[in-house]
Amino acid sequence: MKIGFLGGGNMAGAIIRGMVQGGLKASSILCYDIDVQKTFALREECGITVCQTAEQLCEEAQALVLAVKPQVFEAVLSPLRAVLSVQRPLVISIAAGKTIDSVESLIGTRLPLVRVMPNIAAKVGEAVTAYCSNELVTQRHVETVYTIFESVGTVVPLQESQFGIFSVLASCSPAYTLLYMNALATAGVRGGIPKDTALQIVAQSVLGTAKLLLESGEHPAALIDSVCSPGGTTIEGVCALKEAGLEDAVLKAAAASLEKDKKLQNT
């Protein structure tokens, strides 16, 4: 199957690199972008095929990944309606805020359509990607989605109504986590460790803790208890965080991001 990317920006580039590094044949990956420097750079790096026009991409790709910015969707897709109605590829949209219904209306014809939402960690192969689809999508189409997006992390099926809170948990939370990590590293500086070393220590600790949670299968509360010795330093810090309202602050941050997402959907 030939997989085409309409757009060769940061996210498309991350996914393409992941696919090639994961063993997918570069010759089966096509890309078109109005900025030819992006596509030529990807061809040099990954060995993919560069299409000369968006129409050529749509004619040759059995799966078409829409990787252009949401604000140019209409301008980009309108001229492609005719070729898409004839070729009828699997269409995969990674555009933030674009629902399945809105993409279908822009394409102008009913095609198998999947909406996906990867997060920034795709750049390092550790993304979490949510997907939902219309009723024309088959199991084989779903397998194609997994082939593409498991190359840059994990994939989870969700209802489209859950995409708002998913964006909070997956797309907004890296900023929340980085804010925490920077604060903790600042504490390291306060204790005499250089900032770059403190950040390295904190980053590895967060990475290891996340892996521990995923692989142990234990509840976070149980893992917290396991590192809190009676009368020890850890429980003292945990109590201080609770008294300062850490958990409430996280819930408020998530609620604020979700409310903003709802407002953006209605604009």
C-alpha positions as CSV (number, residue, x, y, z in Angstrom):
1,M,0.0,0.0,0.0
2,K,1.2,3.5,-0.9
3,I,0.7,6.0,1.9
4,G,0.7,9.7,0.9
5,F,1.2,12.7,3.1
6,L,-0.4,15.9,2.0
7,G,1.9,18.3,3.9
8,G,5.5,17.7,5.0
9,G,5.7,19.8,8.2
10,N,7.0,18.8,11.7
11,M,4.3,16.2,12.5
12,A,4.3,14.6,9.1
13,G,8.1,14.5,9.1
14,A,8.1,12.8,12.6
15,I,5.6,10.2,11.4
16,I,7.5,9.5,8.2
17,R,10.8,9.1,10.0
18,G,9.1,6.7,12.4
19,M,7.7,4.7,9.6
20,V,11.0,4.3,7.8
21,Q,12.9,3.6,11.0
22,G,10.2,1.0,11.8
23,G,11.0,-0.9,8.6
24,L,8.3,0.4,6.2
25,K,9.6,0.7,2.7
26,A,10.4,4.3,1.9
27,S,9.3,3.7,-1.7
28,S,5.7,3.2,-0.4
29,I,5.7,6.6,1.2
30,L,4.7,9.6,-0.9
31,C,4.7,13.3,0.1
32,Y,3.6,16.6,-1.4
33,D,4.0,20.1,0.2
34,I,3.8,23.5,-1.4
35,D,7.2,24.1,0.3
36,V,9.4,21.9,-1.9
37,Q,12.3,22.3,0.5
38,K,10.5,20.3,3.1
39,T,9.7,17.4,0.8
40,F,13.2,17.4,-0.7
41,A,14.7,17.3,2.8
42,L,12.5,14.3,3.7
43,R,13.5,12.6,0.4
44,E,17.2,13.1,1.2
45,E,16.8,11.9,4.8
46,C,14.3,9.0,4.4
47,G,14.3,8.1,0.7
48,I,10.6,8.7,0.2
49,T,8.9,9.7,-3.1
50,V,8.2,13.4,-3.7
51,C,5.1,14.2,-5.7
52,Q,5.0,17.2,-8.0
53,T,1.4,18.1,-7.3
54,A,-1.3,17.4,-4.7
55,E,-3.4,15.8,-7.5
56,Q,-0.6,13.3,-8.3
57,L,-0.4,12.4,-4.6
58,C,-4.1,11.7,-4.5
59,E,-3.9,9.6,-7.7
60,E,-1.1,7.4,-6.4
61,A,-1.8,7.0,-2.7
62,Q,-4.2,4.3,-1.3
63,A,-4.1,6.0,2.1
64,L,-3.9,9.8,2.3
65,V,-2.8,11.6,5.4
66,L,-4.0,15.1,5.6
67,A,-1.1,16.9,7.4
68,V,-1.8,20.5,6.4
69,K,-2.8,23.2,8.9
70,P,-6.5,23.3,9.7
71,Q,-6.9,26.9,8.6
72,V,-5.9,26.0,5.0
73,F,-8.0,22.8,4.8
74,E,-10.7,24.3,2.6
75,A,-8.3,25.9,0.2
76,V,-6.2,22.7,-0.1
77,L,-9.1,20.2,-0.3
78,S,-11.5,22.0,-2.6
79,P,-9.4,21.5,-5.8
80,L,-9.0,17.8,-4.9
81,R,-12.6,16.9,-4.7
82,A,-12.8,15.4,-8.2
83,V,-9.7,13.2,-7.9
84,L,-10.7,12.0,-4.4
85,S,-14.2,11.0,-5.6
86,V,-12.6,8.9,-8.3
87,Q,-9.6,7.4,-6.4
88,R,-11.5,6.9,-3.1
89,P,-8.5,6.5,-0.8
90,L,-8.6,6.0,2.9
91,V,-8.4,9.5,4.3
92,I,-6.6,10.1,7.6
93,S,-6.8,13.6,9.1
94,I,-4.4,14.8,11.8
95,A,-5.8,18.3,11.9
96,A,-6.6,19.6,15.3
97,G,-10.2,20.7,15.8
98,K,-11.4,19.3,12.5
99,T,-14.2,16.8,13.1
100,I,-15.1,13.9,10.8
101,D,-18.2,15.7,9.6
102,S,-16.3,18.9,8.9
103,V,-13.6,17.1,6.9
104,E,-16.3,15.1,4.9
105,S,-18.0,18.4,4.0
106,L,-14.7,19.8,2.7
107,I,-14.0,16.7,0.7
108,G,-17.5,16.8,-0.7
109,T,-17.9,13.0,-1.0
110,R,-18.2,10.1,1.4
111,L,-14.9,8.3,1.8
112,P,-13.5,6.0,4.5
113,L,-12.3,8.7,6.9
114,V,-10.2,8.4,10.1
115,R,-9.5,11.3,12.5
116,V,-6.4,10.9,14.5
117,M,-4.7,13.0,17.1
118,P,-1.0,12.3,17.8
119,N,0.9,14.4,20.4
120,I,4.3,16.1,20.3
121,A,6.2,13.0,21.6
122,A,5.9,11.6,18.1
123,K,9.2,13.4,17.5
124,V,10.9,10.9,19.7
125,G,8.8,7.8,18.9
126,E,6.8,8.0,22.2
127,A,3.5,9.6,21.1
128,V,0.1,8.5,22.2
129,T,-2.4,8.8,19.3
130,A,-6.2,8.6,19.5
131,Y,-8.4,7.7,16.6
132,C,-12.0,7.5,15.6
133,S,-13.6,6.8,12.2
134,N,-16.7,6.9,10.1
135,E,-18.8,3.8,9.3
136,L,-17.0,3.3,5.9
137,V,-13.7,2.4,7.6
138,T,-13.0,-1.4,7.6
139,Q,-10.7,-3.5,9.8
140,R,-8.1,-3.4,7.1
141,H,-8.2,0.4,7.2
142,V,-7.8,0.4,11.0
143,E,-4.8,-1.9,10.5
144,T,-3.3,0.7,8.2
145,V,-3.8,3.4,10.9
146,Y,-2.0,1.3,13.4
147,T,0.8,0.6,11.0
148,I,1.4,4.3,10.5
149,F,1.0,5.6,14.1
150,E,2.4,2.7,16.1
151,S,5.7,3.7,14.3
152,V,5.8,6.7,16.6
153,G,4.2,5.4,19.8
154,T,1.0,3.9,21.0
155,V,-2.5,4.0,19.5
156,V,-5.9,4.1,21.3
157,P,-9.4,4.1,19.9
158,L,-11.8,6.7,21.3
159,Q,-15.2,8.2,20.6
160,E,-14.9,11.5,18.8
161,S,-16.8,13.1,21.8
162,Q,-13.7,12.2,23.9
163,F,-11.2,13.9,21.7
164,G,-11.4,17.1,23.7
165,I,-10.4,15.5,27.0
166,F,-7.8,13.4,25.1
167,S,-6.2,16.6,23.9
168,V,-5.9,17.7,27.5
169,L,-4.4,14.4,28.7
170,A,-2.0,13.9,25.7
171,S,-1.5,17.3,24.0
172,C,-1.6,19.7,26.9
173,S,-0.1,17.6,29.6
174,P,3.5,17.7,28.2
175,A,3.5,21.4,29.0
176,Y,2.2,20.7,32.5
177,T,4.8,18.0,33.0
178,L,7.6,20.2,31.7
179,L,6.5,23.0,34.1
180,Y,6.8,20.5,37.0
181,M,10.1,19.2,35.7
182,N,11.6,22.7,35.4
183,A,10.4,23.6,39.0
184,L,12.0,20.4,40.4
185,A,15.2,21.1,38.5
186,T,15.2,24.6,40.0
187,A,15.1,22.9,43.4
188,G,18.2,21.0,42.3
189,V,20.0,24.3,41.4
190,R,19.0,25.6,44.8
191,G,20.6,22.5,46.3
192,G,23.9,23.1,44.4
193,I,23.4,21.1,41.2
194,P,24.0,22.8,37.8
195,K,20.7,23.3,35.9
196,D,21.6,21.1,33.0
197,T,22.6,18.2,35.3
198,A,19.5,18.8,37.4
199,L,17.3,18.6,34.3
200,Q,18.9,15.4,33.2
201,I,18.3,13.8,36.6
202,V,14.7,15.0,36.7
203,A,14.0,13.9,33.1
204,Q,15.4,10.4,33.6
205,S,13.4,10.1,36.9
206,V,10.1,11.1,35.2
207,L,10.9,8.7,32.3
208,G,11.7,5.8,34.7
209,T,8.6,6.5,36.8
210,A,6.3,6.5,33.7
211,K,7.8,3.2,32.6
212,L,7.4,1.8,36.1
213,L,3.7,2.7,36.1
214,L,3.1,1.2,32.7
215,E,5.0,-2.0,33.3
216,S,4.0,-2.7,36.9
217,G,0.3,-2.5,36.3
218,E,-0.1,-1.0,39.8
219,H,-2.2,1.9,40.8
220,P,-0.3,5.2,41.2
221,A,-1.4,5.4,44.9
222,A,0.2,2.0,45.5
223,L,3.4,3.0,44.0
224,I,3.4,6.2,46.0
225,D,3.0,4.2,49.2
226,S,5.9,1.9,48.1
227,V,8.4,4.8,48.1
228,C,7.0,6.6,51.2
229,S,8.8,5.2,54.2
230,P,7.2,6.1,57.6
231,G,8.7,9.3,58.9
232,G,10.8,9.6,55.8
233,T,11.7,12.4,53.4
234,T,9.4,11.4,50.6
235,I,6.2,11.3,52.6
236,E,7.1,14.8,54.0
237,G,7.3,16.1,50.5
238,V,4.1,14.4,49.4
239,C,2.2,15.9,52.3
240,A,3.6,19.3,51.4
241,L,2.5,19.0,47.8
242,K,-1.0,17.9,48.9
243,E,-1.2,20.8,51.4
244,A,-0.1,23.2,48.6
245,G,-3.0,21.9,46.4
246,L,-1.0,20.1,43.7
247,E,-3.9,17.7,42.8
248,D,-6.5,20.5,42.8
249,A,-4.2,22.6,40.6
250,V,-3.8,19.8,38.1
251,L,-7.6,19.3,37.9
252,K,-8.1,23.0,37.5
253,A,-5.5,23.1,34.7
254,A,-7.2,20.3,32.9
255,A,-10.6,21.9,33.2
256,A,-9.3,25.2,31.9
257,S,-7.7,23.5,28.9
258,L,-10.9,21.5,28.2
259,E,-13.0,24.7,28.4
260,K,-10.7,26.5,26.0
261,D,-10.9,23.5,23.6
262,K,-14.7,23.7,23.7
263,K,-14.6,27.4,22.9
264,L,-12.3,26.9,19.9
265,Q,-14.6,24.1,18.6
266,N,-17.5,26.6,18.6
267,T,-15.6,29.4,16.8
